[in-house]
């Protein structure tokens, strides 16, 4: 199997694995990594519609990773305030 094809299969496998995760942050991070791999693969094989879809998915994942991280930080801060107060 050519290396480029192996990269495409690896990205696809990681995408499927990401969807099996229980936690949203882990799902988003793995999905982002898979999307970046697939953007590269689709660009190399010149499948531009799929590259665009994966770019959109990556942007969505980044948005939610930031949102989840902010929410988690806020919860930890609120918990620390309650614990010390």
N, C-alpha and C positions, 0 to 999 in steps of 0.2 A: 504494500500500500504506500503510495507516495506520501511524503511528509505533510503536504498541504491538506490532503484528504484526512489524514490522522488528526490534524488540528481541527478540522471541521467536525469530525466525529467526537473529539474530546469536548469541544464547546457545546455540542448538542447533548452529550451525556451529562455535562455539568448543569445545563439548563434543566434537564429532567430531575436531576438530583436536588437542585434548588427548590423545586416544587414539592418535594417530599419533606421539607423541613417543617418542624412544628413552630419554631419561633420566627416572627416576622423579620427581625433584624438579620438573622442568619440567612433566611430566604432571600432577602433583598441583596445582601452582600454577594452571595453565591450567584444570584441571577445577574448582578452587575458584572461580575467577572466573566460569566458565560457570554453575556451580551458583547463585551469588549472583544473576547476571543472571536465570536461570530462576526462582528463588524470587520475585523481583520481578514478573516477567512472569506467572507462575502465580497470584500473589496478585491482580494487577490483573484478570485474567480469571476469577478465583474458581475456579480448578482446584486445590482444596485438597489432594487426594491427591498430585498432582505437586509441589506446593509442599513438602509434607512429605517426599517422597522426595528432592528436591533439598536440603532442609535436612539430612537424614541424610547425604547424600553430602558436603555441605560440612563437616559435623562430622568425618566419616571422613578427608577430605582434610586438615583442620587437624591432626588427630591424627598422621597420617603425615608431614606437613611438619615438625612439631616433632620427631618421632622421627628422621627423616632428617637434620635439621639437627644434632641432638645427636650422632648417630653420626659425621657429617662433622667436627664440632668435635673429638670424641674422637680420630678418626684423625689429624687435623692436629696435635693436641697430642702424640700418641704419636710421630708422625713427627719433630716438632721435637725431642722429647726424645732420640730415637735419633740425630738429626743432630748435636746438641750434645754428646752423651755419649760 
